[in-house]
Amino acid sequence: MKTYLVTGGAGFIGSNFVLYLLRTHDDIRIINVDKLTYAGNLENLSSIEHDERHIFSQTDICDKPAIEALFAQYKPDYVVNFAAESHVDRSIATPEIFAHTNVMGTVTMLNAAKAAWIEPDGSFGDHKYLQVSTDEVYGSLSIDEPDSFFRETTPINPHSPYSASKAASDMFVKAYGDTYGMPINITRCSNNYGPFQFPEKLIPLMINNALQHEHLPIYGDGKNIRDWLYVEDHCKAIDMVLSNGTIGEVYNVGGHNERPNNFIVKTIIAEVSKAVNDPAINQTLITYVTDRKGHDRRYGIAPDKIKRDLGWYPETKFEDGIIKTIDWYLAHEEWMKHVTSGAYLKYYDTMYRNR
């Protein structure tokens, strides 16, 4: 039996990954470590609350003694580090929080894994540490060069405190591989969407606001382009890298679903309005707001390497994934009410409402 230590496993991508692993593997055990900040929610894992293969620990990845105790108790074979502060707007307001969690938390995890895994001869046995990162570490692409893409060889060039903290985390992971021979991989994904995403991110925010007949805020001119990746496709990619990725390699995970923000919001309006038969959900709800500081113009990933080396490819077209995502949120209105009942509402009231 293999034991996985998954950090951030009650968050959006992390909870989807935990559910994916338990659905596709039998002889495994998952130690799910999450601090349960505003974006972590145990309701995401309610379907497996009685699964003995899943053990949850409410723990901060920056808590060195607690993390070391988990390694000593459960002796994980693999670490998959999702835990991170991830919202760019919040990083602009409070960059120090992102540096603490994303950088120092990663170093804490690396040190604990190294201490638990390293043999007297300096080898690490059959273990692996996988850092889940983002395409934002590469910076921005021009919208006038649609044939240019981020590749694993693209220089790191972060433009926000969030992406800078993720780039620094990546460099620490790489350094532990280079310095200590630690078995590591780094994956860098494009924008994920799907079930359980906290509604500070574009797609669930627009779905929630549309249902409430609230303004749909779009930064700047709305022409910023993102590459959209359905979360289950991402989970499959991580599993494949963990199992078969070459030690030390970086793998870009992209959806080849590039769309401008205007298109995303207008698509959501049309599909939500149709799904609930509400003509009041229309494009008059769109509100253009002052552009985000350091707002990258375009992201686009070339997932050629992971397709060539591991046989992974994005299986979900955006046109299908967005319908699945909207249907999920419509079927889980109580989940949405619960997660939007706290600080999130105050945050977006201040930024967007009544503009």
C-alpha positions as CSV (number, residue, x, y, z in Angstrom):
1,M,0.0,0.0,0.0
2,K,1.3,3.4,-1.0
3,T,0.7,6.4,1.4
4,Y,0.2,9.8,-0.1
5,L,0.6,13.0,2.0
6,V,-1.5,15.6,0.2
7,T,-1.4,19.2,1.5
8,G,-4.2,21.6,0.7
9,G,-6.5,18.6,0.2
10,A,-9.6,20.3,1.3
11,G,-9.2,23.1,-1.2
12,F,-10.4,23.2,-4.8
13,I,-7.8,21.3,-6.8
14,G,-6.6,19.3,-3.7
15,S,-10.0,17.9,-2.9
16,N,-10.6,17.0,-6.5
17,F,-7.3,15.2,-6.5
18,V,-8.1,13.3,-3.3
19,L,-11.4,12.2,-4.7
20,Y,-9.8,11.2,-8.0
21,L,-7.1,9.1,-6.3
22,L,-9.6,7.2,-4.2
23,R,-11.8,6.7,-7.2
24,T,-9.1,5.3,-9.4
25,H,-6.8,3.5,-6.9
26,D,-7.6,0.8,-4.4
27,D,-4.5,0.0,-2.5
28,I,-3.6,3.5,-1.2
29,R,-3.9,5.6,1.9
30,I,-4.2,9.4,1.8
31,I,-3.1,11.7,4.7
32,N,-4.9,14.9,3.9
33,V,-3.3,18.0,5.5
34,D,-5.1,21.3,5.4
35,K,-5.2,24.4,7.6
36,L,-8.8,25.0,6.7
37,T,-8.5,28.7,5.8
38,Y,-11.4,30.4,4.0
39,A,-10.8,28.4,0.8
40,G,-10.6,25.0,2.5
41,N,-13.8,23.2,3.1
42,L,-14.4,19.7,4.6
43,E,-17.8,19.6,2.8
44,N,-15.7,19.0,-0.4
45,L,-14.8,15.6,1.1
46,S,-18.2,14.6,2.5
47,S,-18.6,11.8,0.0
48,I,-15.5,10.0,1.5
49,E,-16.0,10.8,5.2
50,H,-16.4,7.1,6.0
51,D,-13.5,5.9,3.7
52,E,-10.9,4.4,5.9
53,R,-8.2,5.1,3.3
54,H,-8.6,8.9,3.9
55,I,-7.2,10.4,7.1
56,F,-7.6,14.2,7.6
57,S,-5.3,16.4,9.7
58,Q,-6.0,20.1,10.3
59,T,-2.5,21.2,10.2
60,D,-0.6,24.3,8.9
61,I,2.3,23.4,6.5
62,C,4.4,26.0,8.3
63,D,4.0,24.2,11.6
64,K,7.4,22.3,11.6
65,P,6.8,20.0,14.6
66,A,3.3,19.0,13.5
67,I,4.5,18.3,9.9
68,E,7.4,16.2,11.2
69,A,5.1,14.3,13.5
70,L,2.9,13.4,10.5
71,F,5.9,12.1,8.6
72,A,6.9,10.0,11.6
73,Q,3.5,8.6,12.2
74,Y,2.4,7.8,8.7
75,K,5.7,7.5,6.7
76,P,4.3,8.7,3.4
77,D,5.8,7.4,0.2
78,Y,4.7,10.5,-1.8
79,V,4.1,14.2,-1.0
80,V,1.8,16.3,-3.3
81,N,1.9,19.9,-2.2
82,F,-1.2,21.9,-3.2
83,A,-1.2,24.0,-0.1
84,A,-0.9,27.7,-1.0
85,E,-2.5,31.1,-0.9
86,S,-3.6,31.4,-4.5
87,H,-5.6,34.5,-5.2
88,V,-3.7,37.3,-7.0
89,D,-5.9,40.1,-5.7
90,R,-5.2,39.0,-2.1
91,S,-1.5,38.8,-2.8
92,I,-1.4,42.4,-4.0
93,A,-3.0,43.5,-0.7
94,T,-1.0,41.2,1.6
95,P,2.1,39.8,-0.1
96,E,3.7,38.8,3.2
97,I,1.1,36.2,3.8
98,F,1.9,34.6,0.4
99,A,5.6,34.6,1.1
100,H,5.1,33.0,4.5
101,T,2.7,30.2,3.4
102,N,3.8,29.5,-0.2
103,V,7.6,29.8,0.3
104,M,8.3,29.0,4.0
105,G,5.5,26.3,4.0
106,T,7.2,24.6,1.0
107,V,10.6,24.7,2.7
108,T,9.0,23.2,5.8
109,M,7.6,20.4,3.8
110,L,10.8,19.8,1.9
111,N,12.9,19.6,5.1
112,A,10.4,17.2,6.7
113,A,10.4,15.0,3.6
114,K,14.2,15.0,3.3
115,A,14.7,14.1,6.9
116,A,12.2,11.3,6.8
117,W,13.3,9.8,3.5
118,I,17.1,10.2,3.2
119,E,19.1,7.0,3.7
120,P,22.6,6.8,5.3
121,D,24.1,6.6,1.8
122,G,22.3,9.7,0.7
123,S,19.7,7.9,-1.4
124,F,15.9,8.4,-1.1
125,G,14.4,5.1,-1.9
126,D,11.0,4.9,-3.7
127,H,9.7,8.3,-2.7
128,K,8.7,11.4,-4.5
129,Y,7.9,15.1,-3.7
130,L,5.6,16.8,-6.3
131,Q,5.1,20.5,-6.2
132,V,1.9,21.8,-7.8
133,S,2.7,25.2,-9.4
134,T,1.2,27.5,-11.9
135,D,1.8,28.9,-15.4
136,E,1.8,32.4,-13.8
137,V,5.4,31.9,-12.9
138,Y,6.3,32.4,-16.5
139,G,4.8,35.9,-16.7
140,S,2.8,37.1,-19.7
141,L,2.4,36.3,-23.4
142,S,1.4,38.8,-26.1
143,I,-2.2,38.5,-27.4
144,D,-0.7,39.5,-30.8
145,E,1.4,36.3,-31.0
146,P,-1.2,33.5,-30.7
147,D,1.3,30.9,-31.7
148,S,3.6,31.6,-28.8
149,F,3.3,29.4,-25.7
150,F,4.8,28.8,-22.3
151,R,7.2,25.8,-22.4
152,E,9.2,24.2,-19.6
153,T,12.2,26.1,-21.0
154,T,10.5,29.5,-20.8
155,P,12.3,31.7,-18.3
156,I,10.6,32.4,-15.0
157,N,9.3,36.0,-15.0
158,P,6.5,36.5,-12.3
159,H,4.6,39.7,-12.2
160,S,2.5,39.5,-9.0
161,P,3.3,38.7,-5.4
162,Y,1.4,35.4,-5.8
163,S,3.3,34.3,-8.9
164,A,6.6,35.4,-7.3
165,S,5.9,33.3,-4.2
166,K,5.1,30.3,-6.4
167,A,8.2,30.8,-8.5
168,A,10.3,31.0,-5.3
169,S,8.7,27.8,-4.1
170,D,9.5,26.1,-7.4
171,M,13.1,27.2,-7.1
172,F,13.4,25.7,-3.6
173,V,12.0,22.4,-4.8
174,K,14.4,22.4,-7.7
175,A,17.3,23.3,-5.4
176,Y,16.5,20.3,-3.1
177,G,16.6,18.1,-6.1
178,D,19.9,19.5,-7.3
179,T,21.6,19.8,-3.9
180,Y,20.4,16.7,-2.0
181,G,19.4,14.5,-4.9
182,M,15.8,14.6,-3.6
183,P,13.3,12.9,-6.0
184,I,11.1,15.8,-7.1
185,N,8.8,16.9,-9.9
186,I,7.1,20.2,-10.5
187,T,3.9,20.6,-12.5
188,R,2.8,24.0,-13.8
189,C,-0.9,24.2,-14.8
190,S,-3.1,26.7,-16.5
191,N,-6.3,28.1,-15.0
192,N,-8.4,25.3,-13.5
193,Y,-12.2,25.2,-13.3
194,G,-14.8,22.7,-12.1
195,P,-16.5,21.6,-8.8
196,F,-15.6,23.0,-5.4
197,Q,-13.7,26.1,-6.6
198,F,-14.0,28.9,-4.1
199,P,-16.0,31.8,-5.6
200,E,-13.3,34.4,-5.5
201,K,-12.1,33.0,-8.9
202,L,-13.6,34.1,-12.2
203,I,-15.9,31.2,-13.2
204,P,-17.6,30.4,-9.8
205,L,-17.8,34.2,-9.0
206,M,-19.6,34.9,-12.2
207,I,-22.0,31.9,-11.7
208,N,-22.8,33.0,-8.1
209,N,-23.2,36.7,-9.0
210,A,-25.4,35.9,-12.0
211,L,-27.7,33.8,-9.9
212,Q,-28.0,36.7,-7.4
213,H,-28.4,39.3,-10.2
214,E,-25.3,41.0,-8.9
215,H,-22.7,42.9,-11.0
216,L,-20.3,40.7,-13.0
217,P,-17.0,42.5,-12.6
218,I,-14.5,42.2,-15.4
219,Y,-11.0,43.8,-15.1
220,G,-9.9,46.3,-17.7
221,D,-11.2,45.7,-21.2
222,G,-11.9,42.0,-20.6
223,K,-9.5,40.9,-23.4
224,N,-7.0,39.2,-21.1
225,I,-6.7,35.5,-22.2
226,R,-6.3,32.5,-20.0
227,D,-5.9,28.8,-20.9
228,W,-8.7,26.8,-19.1
229,L,-8.1,23.3,-17.8
230,Y,-10.9,21.2,-16.4
231,V,-9.8,20.1,-12.9
232,E,-10.3,16.4,-13.4
233,D,-7.9,16.5,-16.4
234,H,-5.4,18.2,-14.1
235,C,-5.8,15.6,-11.4
236,K,-5.1,12.8,-13.9
237,A,-1.9,14.6,-15.1
238,I,-0.6,14.9,-11.5
239,D,-1.2,11.2,-10.9
240,M,0.7,10.3,-14.1
241,V,3.6,12.6,-13.2
242,L,3.7,11.2,-9.7
243,S,3.7,7.6,-11.0
244,N,5.8,7.8,-14.1
245,G,7.4,11.3,-14.4
246,T,11.1,11.5,-14.8
247,I,12.8,12.5,-11.5
248,G,13.7,16.2,-11.5
249,E,11.6,17.2,-14.5
250,V,9.1,20.0,-14.8
251,Y,5.8,19.3,-16.7
252,N,3.5,21.9,-18.0
253,V,-0.2,20.9,-17.8
254,G,-2.4,23.0,-20.1
255,G,-5.9,22.7,-21.6
256,H,-5.4,24.2,-25.0
257,N,-8.6,26.1,-24.3
258,E,-7.6,29.7,-24.5
259,R,-10.4,32.2,-24.1
260,P,-10.6,35.9,-23.3
261,N,-12.4,36.9,-20.1
262,N,-15.2,38.6,-22.0
263,F,-16.0,35.3,-23.7
264,I,-16.0,33.4,-20.5
265,V,-18.3,35.8,-18.7
266,K,-20.7,36.0,-21.7
267,T,-20.8,32.2,-22.0
268,I,-21.7,31.9,-18.3
269,I,-24.4,34.5,-18.6
270,A,-26.0,32.6,-21.6
271,E,-25.7,29.2,-20.0
272,V,-26.9,30.1,-16.5
273,S,-29.8,32.2,-17.9
274,K,-30.9,29.2,-20.0
275,A,-30.4,26.7,-17.2
276,V,-32.6,28.6,-14.7
277,N,-34.9,30.2,-17.3
278,D,-34.2,33.7,-16.0
279,P,-34.0,36.5,-18.7
280,A,-32.8,38.9,-16.0
281,I,-29.5,37.2,-16.2
282,N,-28.1,39.0,-19.2
283,Q,-25.1,41.1,-20.3
284,T,-26.4,44.2,-18.6
285,L,-25.0,42.7,-15.4
286,I,-21.4,43.1,-16.7
287,T,-19.4,45.8,-15.0
288,Y,-15.9,46.8,-16.2
289,V,-13.7,47.7,-13.3
290,T,-10.2,49.2,-12.9
291,D,-7.7,46.8,-14.1
292,R,-5.7,44.7,-11.7
293,K,-2.2,45.9,-10.9
294,G,0.4,43.9,-13.0
295,H,-2.4,42.1,-14.8
296,D,-0.8,39.6,-17.2
297,R,-2.3,39.8,-20.7
298,R,-2.2,36.2,-21.9
299,Y,-1.3,32.8,-20.6
300,G,-0.9,29.8,-22.9
301,I,0.6,26.5,-22.2
302,A,2.1,24.0,-24.7
303,P,1.7,20.6,-22.9
304,D,3.8,18.8,-25.6
305,K,6.3,17.4,-23.1
306,I,3.7,15.7,-20.8
307,K,1.9,14.3,-23.9
308,R,5.0,13.0,-25.5
309,D,6.6,11.5,-22.3
310,L,3.5,10.3,-20.4
311,G,0.7,10.2,-22.9
312,W,-1.4,12.8,-21.1
313,Y,-3.7,15.2,-22.9
314,P,-6.6,17.4,-21.9
315,E,-9.8,15.3,-22.5
316,T,-12.4,17.9,-21.6
317,K,-13.2,20.6,-24.2
318,F,-14.1,24.0,-22.7
319,E,-17.6,23.9,-24.2
320,D,-18.3,20.7,-22.4
321,G,-16.5,21.5,-19.2
322,I,-18.2,24.8,-18.6
323,I,-21.6,23.1,-18.9
324,K,-20.6,20.5,-16.4
325,T,-19.3,23.1,-14.0
326,I,-22.4,25.3,-14.2
327,D,-24.6,22.2,-13.7
328,W,-22.5,21.3,-10.6
329,Y,-22.9,24.7,-9.0
330,L,-26.6,24.8,-9.7
331,A,-27.0,21.4,-8.1
332,H,-25.0,22.5,-5.0
333,E,-26.5,25.9,-4.1
334,E,-26.3,25.0,-0.4
335,W,-22.5,24.5,-0.8
336,M,-22.3,27.9,-2.5
337,K,-24.3,29.7,0.2
338,H,-22.1,28.2,2.9
339,V,-18.8,29.2,1.4
340,T,-20.0,32.7,0.5
341,S,-21.3,33.5,3.9
342,G,-18.2,34.9,5.5
343,A,-15.3,37.2,4.7
344,Y,-15.6,36.6,1.0
345,L,-18.8,38.8,0.7
346,K,-17.2,41.7,2.6
347,Y,-14.2,41.5,0.3
348,Y,-16.2,41.7,-2.9
349,D,-18.7,44.2,-1.5
350,T,-15.8,46.6,-1.0
351,M,-14.2,46.0,-4.4
352,Y,-17.1,45.6,-6.8
353,R,-20.6,46.0,-5.6
354,N,-22.6,49.1,-6.7
355,R,-20.0,50.2,-9.3
